[in-house]
Amino acid sequence: MTVYLDGNTGVNMKSQNFSKGFIPINFLNQEIFVKNGISKLSVLLNAKIIPVISYRNKEENSIIEFCKEISIDSYSNKNDFIFKAIQDSYKILETKIHEFPTQWTSWITLF
C-alpha cells in the first residue's frame, strides 16, 4: 500500500472541523491537521510503517530513500503510536524539505 503524506491539501484551515480522522501535528513551525488513518491501519494490521521519500540530490540524480521502519513496539502504547508515528513520518518529510525546499510543490497549501 502506498500513502502520500503531502496529500493533505488545505488541512490547515482553522475554520474547518477536524475532530474526526485528523490529528494536529507540528510541521514547518506551525500546527496543521493531518489524517491519522495510516497509523490506525498499521495498528489494526499489526504492520510496520516504512517511510519512503523521493527527491533529487545536489547532482540532480533521482533518489528513493527507504527510512527506518516505524514499529508499534517502539512506542509506549497503541494510542501513543497512532499520534507519534504520524508526527515522526512528517518529521522525515520536513527534514528533506529543509534540505531541498524547491522540490516540494505543496507550499501554497500551508498559507
Protein Blocks (a to p, Z undefined) as FASTA:
>chain_A
ZZdfklmghilbfkbcckgopacddeehiacdddfklmmmmmmnopacddddddddfkop
acddddddddfklpmblklmmmmmmmmmmmmmmmmmmmmmmlpcklmmmZZ
